[in-house]
């Protein structure tokens, strides 16, 4: 797996804190760059559904709540 490069959004800029993604075989792997050893793995279909939900604002209300 070491030959497969991670990709990050162009919105991340040059900073190190970002979410990275890569395709490995028939899976999609996701990690946060500052916790690179913690990887979430899912299917391409579920990842696509997750991205659609983000674009539709499905998670906006959780982000708006104060901690």
TIKESE-847288 format. One record per residue (C-alpha): x, y, z; residue in one letter. Coordinates in steps of 0.2 Angstrom, whole numbers. Layout:
N
<site c1="X" c2="Y" c3="Z" code="A"/>
...
This chain:
67
<site c1="0" c2="0" c3="0" code="X"/>
<site c1="15" c2="12" c3="2" code="X"/>
<site c1="15" c2="16" c3="-17" code="X"/>
<site c1="-3" c2="23" c3="-16" code="X"/>
<site c1="-3" c2="42" c3="-13" code="X"/>
<site c1="-15" c2="51" c3="-2" code="X"/>
<site c1="-25" c2="66" c3="-10" code="X"/>
<site c1="-31" c2="81" c3="-1" code="X"/>
<site c1="-43" c2="95" c3="-6" code="X"/>
<site c1="-35" c2="110" c3="-15" code="X"/>
<site c1="-44" c2="120" c3="-1" code="X"/>
<site c1="-32" c2="113" c3="12" code="X"/>
<site c1="-18" c2="124" c3="6" code="X"/>
<site c1="0" c2="120" c3="12" code="X"/>
<site c1="-5" c2="117" c3="30" code="X"/>
<site c1="-4" c2="100" c3="38" code="X"/>
<site c1="-21" c2="99" c3="46" code="X"/>
<site c1="-32" c2="91" c3="32" code="X"/>
<site c1="-42" c2="76" c3="28" code="X"/>
<site c1="-34" c2="65" c3="15" code="X"/>
<site c1="-42" c2="51" c3="4" code="X"/>
<site c1="-35" c2="37" c3="-7" code="X"/>
<site c1="-42" c2="22" c3="-17" code="X"/>
<site c1="-35" c2="5" c3="-12" code="X"/>
<site c1="-41" c2="-9" c3="-22" code="X"/>
<site c1="-60" c2="-9" c3="-21" code="X"/>
<site c1="-60" c2="2" c3="-5" code="X"/>
<site c1="-58" c2="21" c3="-1" code="X"/>
<site c1="-47" c2="25" c3="14" code="X"/>
<site c1="-49" c2="42" c3="24" code="X"/>
<site c1="-37" c2="49" c3="37" code="X"/>
<site c1="-33" c2="65" c3="45" code="X"/>
<site c1="-16" c2="71" c3="41" code="X"/>
<site c1="-11" c2="74" c3="59" code="X"/>
<site c1="-17" c2="57" c3="64" code="X"/>
<site c1="-10" c2="47" c3="49" code="X"/>
<site c1="-10" c2="30" c3="58" code="X"/>
<site c1="-29" c2="31" c3="60" code="X"/>
<site c1="-37" c2="26" c3="44" code="X"/>
<site c1="-56" c2="24" c3="40" code="X"/>
<site c1="-60" c2="12" c3="26" code="X"/>
<site c1="-77" c2="11" c3="16" code="X"/>
<site c1="-84" c2="7" c3="-1" code="X"/>
<site c1="-83" c2="19" c3="-15" code="X"/>
<site c1="-103" c2="20" c3="-15" code="X"/>
<site c1="-104" c2="24" c3="3" code="X"/>
<site c1="-90" c2="37" c3="1" code="X"/>
<site c1="-100" c2="45" c3="-14" code="X"/>
<site c1="-116" c2="45" c3="-3" code="X"/>
<site c1="-106" c2="54" c3="11" code="X"/>
<site c1="-99" c2="67" c3="-1" code="X"/>
<site c1="-117" c2="70" c3="-8" code="X"/>
<site c1="-123" c2="73" c3="10" code="X"/>
<site c1="-110" c2="85" c3="14" code="X"/>
<site c1="-113" c2="95" c3="-2" code="X"/>
<site c1="-132" c2="95" c3="2" code="X"/>
<site c1="-128" c2="102" c3="19" code="X"/>
<site c1="-134" c2="87" c3="29" code="X"/>
<site c1="-120" c2="90" c3="43" code="X"/>
<site c1="-121" c2="109" c3="44" code="X"/>
<site c1="-132" c2="110" c3="59" code="X"/>
<site c1="-120" c2="99" c3="69" code="X"/>
<site c1="-106" c2="111" c3="64" code="X"/>
<site c1="-116" c2="126" c3="69" code="X"/>
<site c1="-119" c2="120" c3="87" code="X"/>
<site c1="-107" c2="127" c3="100" code="X"/>
<site c1="-96" c2="116" c3="111" code="X"/>
